[in-house]
Amino acid sequence: MSVIFEYAYTVPFPKDSKITWAQAFEAMRYKAAAPMSFVPSIAAAEILEQSSEFIKRKTTMKTGVQVVEEIHLYAPCLVTFKADNGQFVTNVISENTQGELLMTFTFHMPILGVEPGSEAAEEKLKELKQRTQEGVSQSMKTTLVMFEEGKLN
């Protein structure tokens, strides 16, 4: 038995930020290659293959779990992450009707060995929701720091 965690979370770029769409996407490119400062639950990443539109990496989580991910970069707005454990994540840079930039991550994460509807499933889903929100928020913080330091030009 397994449970699937399906979730999407969006954070807006600060209204006073001067970051451009291209600079925001460049931060996502950095995140794909070196995710540790963006995603608190990732301990290490090793690039196995890389081109301008594709990265294959071995990612080690702080829990010790390792996955191999195939990452596709579709400038200027989409990055997809497909892991060998069935996990699929997207990172999207978009805008709303007021022209404000947004950062949205979507998650499809199988949770093996957990009975659907069980208390354990509810706890795991709650934990993943909090962890993914923290990851998106940290990704925004890291992006803004990189922008302020001039690393996205």
Summary of the structure (lengths in Angstrom):
residues: 153
radius of gyration: 15.8
end to end distance: 47.1
largest distance: 48.4
contacts: 443
relative contact order: 0.24
helix: 30%
strand: 41%
